[in-house]
Amino acid sequence: MNAAEFGRPSPDHPAPGTIGAWMVAALSEAHSALEHGDVPVGAVVVIDGRIVAARHNERELTGDPTAHAEVLALRDAAATRDGWRLSDATLVVTLEPCPMCAGAALAARVGSVVFAAPDPAGGALGSSYHVGSDPRLGYEFDVVSGPGALESAELLRAFFGDRRA
């Protein structure tokens, strides 16, 4: 599903313009990751139309292999509540989540995930796997490919191009 197919705006399906604003915030986080040598991925968690958490990859910065933007943002969002369930939340991320991050979104019971660039090699929300829509996992959430794919892909190309040169 793409943003245009998302339908009429509602709390469960925000307007595409709003998704764009949230993606701008996630892309800003991705730039922050780039500044300290991490893979440039950023994520924000939105509840009731408001960003409640914004993070970027910090694996290189912290030495923590699980310090992906999505996991950190979901942890921060859950810390703002009395419980871990984020069923009213939208996770907005610059790159299609990997299996670990898609699993974290599933475990948090997010309402939806919006990602910018697909990850054909390891994306777990449609490219390689379908974690968000696999009924065998006991919970499903909406997945939307949103705006920002070109900028996200350019950041990733620049990052990996510099390392391979």
C-alpha positions in Angstrom: 0.0 0.0 0.0 1.3 3.5 -0.7 0.4 6.8 0.9 -2.1 7.6 -1.9 -3.9 4.3 -1.3 -4.1 5.0 2.4 -7.6 6.5 1.9 -9.5 9.2 3.8 -7.5 10.6 6.8 -8.4 9.3 10.2 -6.5 8.6 13.4 -5.6 5.2 12.0 -4.8 6.6 8.6 -3.2 10.1 8.8 -3.3 12.4 5.8 -0.3 12.0 3.4 0.8 15.6 4.1 1.1 14.7 7.7 3.0 11.5 6.9 5.4 13.7 4.9 6.0 16.0 7.9 6.7 13.0 10.1 9.1 11.6 7.5 11.0 14.9 7.4 11.6 14.5 11.1 12.8 10.9 10.6 15.1 12.0 7.8 16.5 14.6 10.1 17.3 11.8 12.6 19.0 9.8 9.8 21.3 12.8 9.1 22.2 12.7 12.8 23.2 9.1 12.5 25.4 9.9 9.6 27.2 12.6 11.6 28.6 9.9 14.1 29.3 7.2 11.5 26.2 5.1 11.8 24.0 3.8 9.0 21.7 6.8 8.3 18.4 5.5 9.5 16.0 7.6 11.5 12.6 6.8 13.1 9.8 8.7 14.9 6.8 7.4 16.8 3.6 9.3 16.4 0.6 9.1 18.7 -2.5 11.3 18.3 -0.8 13.2 15.5 2.2 14.2 17.7 5.8 12.9 17.6 6.5 11.3 21.0 9.9 9.8 20.2 12.6 10.4 17.6 15.8 8.4 17.3 18.5 7.4 14.9 20.8 4.4 14.6 23.4 4.4 17.4 25.1 1.0 16.9 28.5 2.5 16.2 28.1 5.2 18.8 27.1 2.8 21.7 28.5 -0.5 20.6 25.1 -2.0 21.0 24.1 -4.2 18.1 20.4 -3.7 18.9 20.6 0.1 18.8 18.6 0.5 15.6 16.5 3.7 15.3 13.2 1.8 15.4 14.0 -0.1 18.5 15.2 3.0 20.3 12.2 5.1 19.3 9.8 2.3 20.3 11.5 2.1 23.7 11.3 5.8 24.2 7.6 5.9 23.1 6.7 3.1 25.5 8.5 5.0 28.3 6.0 7.8 27.9 3.1 5.5 28.8 2.0 3.2 31.6 2.5 0.1 29.4 4.3 -1.3 26.4 1.4 -1.5 24.0 1.6 1.1 21.2 -1.5 0.1 19.3 -2.4 3.7 18.7 1.1 4.6 17.4 2.5 5.0 13.9 6.2 4.1 13.5 7.7 6.3 10.7 11.1 5.2 9.5 13.5 6.1 6.6 14.3 2.5 5.7 12.1 -0.6 5.6 12.7 -2.3 9.0 14.9 -5.3 9.3 13.5 -8.5 10.9 14.6 -7.4 14.4 12.9 -4.0 14.1 9.8 -5.4 12.4 9.7 -7.9 15.3 10.0 -5.0 17.8 7.1 -3.2 16.1 5.1 -6.4 16.3 5.9 -6.9 20.0 4.9 -3.3 20.7 1.6 -3.8 18.8 2.0 -0.7 16.8 -1.0 0.3 14.7 1.0 1.0 11.6 4.5 1.4 10.1 5.4 3.9 7.3 8.8 3.5 5.7 10.5 5.6 3.0 13.0 3.4 1.1 12.5 -0.4 0.6 15.3 -2.7 1.7 15.4 -5.5 -1.0 18.2 -7.3 0.8 16.8 -7.5 4.3 13.5 -5.6 4.6 11.0 -7.5 6.7 7.8 -5.5 5.9 7.4 -6.5 2.3 10.7 -6.9 0.5 12.1 -10.1 1.9 9.6 -10.9 4.6 6.1 -9.9 5.6 6.2 -9.6 9.4 3.4 -7.0 9.6 0.9 -9.1 7.7 1.7 -12.7 8.8 -1.3 -14.1 10.7 0.9 -16.8 12.2 2.6 -14.2 14.4 -0.6 -13.4 16.2 -0.9 -9.7 15.4 -0.9 -7.7 12.2 -0.4 -4.0 11.5 -0.7 -1.7 8.5 2.4 -1.1 6.4 2.7 1.9 4.1 5.5 2.9 1.8 5.5 6.6 2.3 7.4 9.7 1.0 11.1 10.3 1.3 12.4 7.2 -0.5 14.8 9.1 -2.8 16.4 11.1 0.0 16.7 8.1 2.2 18.3 6.0 -0.6 20.7 8.8 -1.4 21.8 9.0 2.2 22.4 5.2 2.3 24.2 5.3 -1.1 26.5 8.1 0.2 27.2 6.2 3.4 28.0 2.9 1.9 29.8 4.4 -1.1 32.2 6.2 1.2 32.9 2.9 3.1 33.5 0.9 0.0 35.7 3.5 -1.8 
